[in-house]
Amino acid sequence: HGQGDRREKKKEETITHNAQLHATISVAAVAFAVAAITAAMAASSAPSKDERMAKIDMAMASAATLVATQSVEAAEATRA
């Protein structure tokens, strides 16, 4: 086994990572949409306007964090 084997394996891994990256972004988009819907539902049950906004902010923040985390992981996987 020379350097050639390793390079070939690297190419296959890159292809796999690109597929994973695409899947990750799709998952993140769905997660964000679900969070937005959840926030809207939670908000409609909150008695005050402030409470509604707080619930929406919280759901959006957690969705944004999830999306950011997924994107970072995907980017690292692609570079690896």
Secondary structure, DSSP 8 states (H G I E B T S, - for coil): --HHHHHHHHHHHHHHHHHHHHHHHHHHHHHHHHHHHHHHHHHHH-SSHHHHHHHHHHHHHHHHHHHHHHHHHHHHHHH-
